Amino acid sequence: MQTIQFVPSLGSRAAAAGALMPNFTQAVPLSLYVHLPWCIKKCPYCDFNSHEFRAGADAPSTQDAYIDALFADLEASLPLIWGRSIHSIFIGGGTPSLFAPAQIGELISDLRARLPLEPGCEITLEANPTDAEAARFAALSDAGVNRLSMGVQALDDAALAFLGRNHSADEARRAVAVAARAFPRLSIDLIYARPNQTVAGWTAELTEA
């Protein structure tokens, strides 16, 4: 299985990518990664292409323009993948759950219109365990997301403060419980090898998870 990255570029990548595409004896299923780069807060440890949301400047119209750029990039690359189906989609960031569920639903519908998705295609969305996002989980499920990947990062308040997270351990526990009711498939992120982390503390977090 291959993964194709779905991010807007300054120019078409089709020619360059074509030279790098391997020759397969059969059509190998693809996975698609879609990048939505906004966060409420940029965590100090994060080195991904993500940006703190700015009220006004990053209004829904800006988000819509960004998604239009994503699809322009995808359409330029479609000739490279004719005849190949999509096995899974991962919508990451950033914090994609900040987008309105209607925007995520439209994004998924537009992907279905352009790409042959396999039956039962897994569609994952990244989210954070804040109350505001937890309130959207059922609507995101209705929009077509069938797996949630939640950035818990730690189940310890001191560790969360050190990491610059904007949620508590209890808030994470509540959000996971809410998400589990909306999504039969759910994963959580936990960060290992944090400064001053002990084996006993890590074992306790894994056991609770």
N, C-alpha and C positions, 0 to 999 in steps of 0.2 A: 504494500500500500504506500502511495506517495502522498505528500501534503503539499498543496499549493498555497502560497501566502497571498492574501487579498488585502492590499494596502494601496492607497493612491500614490502614483509616481509622477515625476515631472515629465516623463515621456513614455512612449510605449516600450514595454520590455519584451515584446513578442519576438523580435529578431534575435536579441541576445539569448533569450530563454530557449529559442528553437535550437540553437547550437549546442545547448547543454542537455537537451532532453535525451534520455536513454532510449534505445531501441528495444521494445518489448515484443515477444512472440505472441502475446495476447493482451487484450485491453485490461490493464490493471486498475482496480478501483482507486479513486482519489479521496483524500480528505481535504477539506477547505478550511482555512483560517481567515476570519474576518476581524479586523482590528478597529476598535472604537476607542479613541485615546483619552477621553475626558475622565477625570476623577474629581470628587469633592475636595480632596486634599492629596497632595503629592507626598507619599511616604518617603522618609529620608533614605531608606535602604533600596528603593526601587530604581533600577536602571533601564526600565522599559521606556518606549516612546509613549509617555503619558503626560498629561498637562492638567493643571488645576483648573476646574471650571470657573469661568468668570461671568457673573450675572450680566446680562446685556450683550456682551461681546460673543458669548457662546450660546445664544438663544436657539430655539428650535430651528429657525431658518438657517443658521450656521451648521447645525447638525445635519439638516436635510441636504445642504450643499456638499457637505463632506461625503454623505452616502451617495450622492450623484457622482462624485469623483471616484468612489469605489467601483461603481458599476461601469463607468467609462473604462477603468483599468481592466476590469474583468472581461468586458466585451472585446477589448483589444487582444486579450489572451485566449479567447475561446477557440480559435483555429488550432491551438496547440493540443487541445484535449478532446477533439471530436471523437465520439464513439465511446467515451469513458464515463463511467457513472461515479456519483459522489456517495461514498460510504458513510462519511460523518462530516459534520460542520461544527466548528468551535468558534464562538463569538467571544473574543477576549479584548483586553485593553491594558490600561484604562479600567473603567467600571461600566460595562455595557448596560447594566441594570439601571443606570441613571437615565437612559433613554426611555421615553414613554413606551409602554407595552404596544400601543398602536404602531409606533415607528418600528419596533422589533418585528411585529407581525407583518408589516409591509415589506421589510427587508427580507424576511423568510419567503414571503410570497414571490417577490421579485427574483430571488435565487431559484425557486422552483420553476419559474417561467423560463429561465435561461439555461438551467443545468438539469441533467437527468439524475434525480435523487433515487437511490436504491430504496426498495420497500423497507420500512422500519429505520430509515436513516436517523442516526443519532444527532440531535441538534442541541449543543451545549452552550450555555450562557454563563459568563462569570458574574458574580455578585459579591457584595460585602454585607456583613451581618448588622446593618443598621436598621432601626425601626422603619425608616422611610422606605428602604428597599424591600424589607420583609412584607410590607403592605402590598407590594406589586407582584408577589410571587404567583398567586393564582392567575392574575391577568397575563403574566408572561407565559404561563403554561397554556392558557387559552390561545395565546398568540402563535403557538407552535413550538415553543421550547420544550424538549422532553428530558433534558438533563441539566442540573444546576451544579456549577462548580463554585463553592463559597470560600472566600478568602478569610478564613478564621485567623490563621497565622500563629495563634497561641491561645491556650486556655488558662492563662495566668495574667492577672491585671498588671503586675509590675513589668512583665515582658511586653505586654501590649503598649504600655506607656513608653518603654524604651524604643519600641519599633515605630512610635509615632502614629499608632492606629487610633481611629476615632470611634472605637466601640470598646465595651467592656467584655470580660469573659462571660458574664451572665447574659449580656445582650446577644452574644454569639450563640449561647446555648438555646436561648429562646428562638432566635432566627432559624437555627438548624431544625428545631421542632416544627416551626411553621413551614419551612421549605419541604420537609419530609412529607407533609400532608399534600403538598401540591405536586411534588416530583418523586415518582417511584425510583428514579435514578439520581443520586446525589453524591457529590464528593466534597471534601473540605481540604483546604491547604493548611499545613502546619510547617513552620520554619524550624529546621534542626540546626544545631551548632551555634545557637545564639550565645553571646558573651555571658559568662557565669552560669550557663545552663548545666545542670547535673544529669547524670544518667537516671537517677531516681525520679527527678522532675519530668524528664522526657518520657520515661516509662509510664508515669501517672497520666500524662497527657494522652499518650497513645491508647492506654487502657480506657480512658474516658471516651475518646473518639470512637 
